[in-house]
Amino acid sequence: SVSSNTSSIIFDEIKENEYNIHFVTWNNFRPSVANCRLVLRYFESGVEESGSVYEYAYQGVRADLVGENYTTTDSSIFLGINPDTTATYADNGYLYIYNAGDSNKYTATSSHSTGMYHTNNYATYFGSSVLGQQSVVDQLKFYSTGTSVIEQVDISLYGIKEY
């Protein structure tokens, strides 16, 4: 849980050798600067991957717009809507992360987020992403885009074991 200006949240013990699926929830995300969103980066074998190696595709629906967002070269994974800085505009969502600990597979995600967009319109996004290289992902870093920091968020991480 974060309740004041924090540059990032890092989960450094994700037990990638034990769980092949990770489930993340976030509630009440608010940036310190309006129109900024929550994003994710991976650490590969302890090194933060900040290169343009993330690919994602998302569809979004707002009360005033239906659209999509996609790229094959980004330095982070797009997660949620762009809320304002007031409590009533918070972003909420969940994310599944697949194959983080398997160096023979790509790490991929599927996600959903919902909340009040910074323009006072309800919004929801569905999407997926992939790290475009095979590696062991052993840490997760959540942060806000632009010049913003995280003003508030509750993030939970769970492991789902394959049987």
N, C-alpha and C positions, 0 to 999 in steps of 0.2 A: 504494500500500500504506500502511495505517495500522496502527501497532502500539501506540499509546497514545492517551489522551483527545484526540479531535479533534471539534470541533463540526460540521464539514461537509466534504464533498469537492465541489469545483466543477470541472467540465470547461468551460473557457471558450473552447476552440478546437475545436468539434465539426465544422467544415467543412460546415455545413448547406447551403451552395450547391453542394457537390460530391457529397454523398451524400443520397439520399432515404430510406434506411433506415439506422438505427444499431442496433448490437447491443451490449448491455452484459452482462457477467457479473460476479457478485460471489461471493466465496468467503470462508468463515470469518468472517462478520459476527457480532460480539458487541457488545451495548450495554454501557454502564457500569452500567445499572440493569436488573434483570430485568424481563421482560414488556414490553419496548419493541421496536419494529421499525424496519427500514430503510424510508425513504420518499424520494420524489423530488419536486422542484419544477423548473419551467422558468424560464428567463429569456427574455423576449420583447424583442427588440431591445435587449439589455443591461440590462433591468429585471426584477428578480425578481418573479414572479407569486405573491403570497401570498394572494390573494383566494379565496373559496369557489367556484372555477370549474372544479375538477377533478371528473370523474365516473368511477366505476369499479364493476366487479362482479367478485367472486371467489368461487370455490368452494374449500372446504378440507376436507381429510380428516386426522383425527388418529386414533390408536389408540383414543381414547375418545370421538370426536365426528365427525360429518359436518355441515357447515354452509356458510353463505354469508355474504358481507359485501358490501354495495353502498350507494352513495350518489350523489346528483346534485349535491351541494354540499360539497366538502371543500377544504381549503387545501393538500393534497398528495396524491400518488398512493401508495397502499398497495402495498408490494412483497413483503414476506416474512412469515415466521412471527415469533413473539415468543420468541426464545431466552432462556436464562438467561445469566449472566455467565461461566460456566465454558467452557473450550475444547471440551468434548464436546457442547455445546449449540448450536454455530454454525449459522447460516443460510447457505444457498447457493442461487444461482438465476441466471436469465437473463431478459433483457428485450429485445424488439424495439420500436423507436420508428420510427413511420412519418410522413413528410411534415413533418418539423420545419422545413425551410427554405422551405416553400411557403405564402405568405400567403393563397392561395386555398383552402386545405384545412385541415381540422382535424388536429392532431397527435394520433395515437392509439398505443396500445401493446398488446402481448400479452406475458404473462410466466408464469414457473413458478418456484417456490421449494420448497426441501425442507430438512429438518433436524430437530433435536430441539427440541420445544416446551419452554417453561420449566417445565411440569408433568411433565417426564420422559416425554413421549409423542412418538413420531415423528409428523411432520406434513408435508403437502405442500399447496401452493396453486397454482391455475391462475386467471388472470384477464386482464382487459383494462381499458383506461381511455381517456379522451379529454379533451383540453382543450376546453372548451365554447365556444371562440371561435377565429376564424381569425386567425393571426398567424405571425410568423417566430420560431421557437424557436432561439436561438443559444447557449445555455448550459444545462448540467444541474447540479443541486445535489442531492446525496445527504446525508441526515442521519438521525438517530435521533429517534424520537418522545418525547414527555413531557419529563422533566427529564434524560433520558439524553443522553450523547454517544457517539460511536463509539469503542469500546475497541479493536476490531480489525476490519479488512476488507481484502480485495484486490479492487479494482474495475478492470475493463478495458473500454475503449470501442473499438468497431470501426465503420468506415463500409462500407456495402454500396452499390455504385454501380449505378444502373439502366442497362440497355442496351436 
